[in-house]
Amino acid sequence: MPQSVPYFITAACWLILAMLAWQAASRPAPAGAAFGGAFRAESVLLPMALVLHGILVYRGIVNPDGLNLGVGNSISLIVWLTVAIYWLGGIAYPGLATLQGFWAPIAALAVAAQWALPSRAVVQYGGDTVFALHFAIAMLAYALFAVASVHAVVMLAEERWLRRGVMPPFLRGLPPLLEMEALLFRIVMAAFVLLTLTLVTGVFFSEQLFGKAAKANHKTIFGVISWLIFGLLLAGRYFRGWRGKRAVYFTLGGSVALLLAYVGSKFVLEVILQRS
């Protein structure tokens, strides 16, 4: 089987899911069903797409020489984790299932990026537990912040449509705005804890992980900026009762800084400068 075939099949699954989501969004449907609709093909297709995508991520990252953490693999992994989190979140909060369709075309693009942007950015870690823990925590943190960003954008849309007095079908199944806001802060808090652990392990174990002492490069600087933004948001929520658009804008600002810290730096180095 040609190497591109699994990528094509997986991307096709995500595109079919995006099409089904678009169709479901154009008509009212019972809340809590997949993509806001009744039990249909997407109820099976979504888990299947997640499994296929997960296999591609594993095969792309794990190899005999170490972990290939190139920009294509990293983007695909973060998007896969994000979709998986939304899928699991839709079980606890059925209304969130309507947002899974939003991520389907993004997941298709992530698969295409993994195929189109091969990389030799292999990190040799020799099965080191500290590195594996650092890597897993970092990826989960980025995925949770991606979830928080989309959640914040959806809150803005939900508030705007509420002011108009008419909700589009794909938003009607969402939880109430106050519940969405409370959920946003839970997501941000969980992601903030993971980001803190990521920065701590990166600083204190840098020499063990990467063979050199930690230094203040742009990746570290943007990571710290993101951490400060989210820390300020949580402090403002606790001490000053921050909420609404202020919480949304802080969430988006912190997520952009985090995007520049990791994915942005990898894209510049590997795609623009052609360095691993």
KANOR-V138177 format. One line per field, one symbol per residue. phi: phi as a letter, one per 20 degrees, with the letter a starting at -180 (. if undefined). A space follows every 50 residues. Layout:
phi->???
This chain:
phi->.gfffgfffffffffffffffffffebfbffneflncffbfffeffgfff ffffffffffeebgeqdedfffffffffffffffffffffffcgffffef ffegfffffffffffedfbdfedeclmffffgfgffffffffffffffff gfffffffffffffncdfgfefeffgfffffffgffffffffffffffff ffffdgfffdmbffceefffffffgfffffffffffffedmgamffffff fffffffffffdfffffffeeeelce
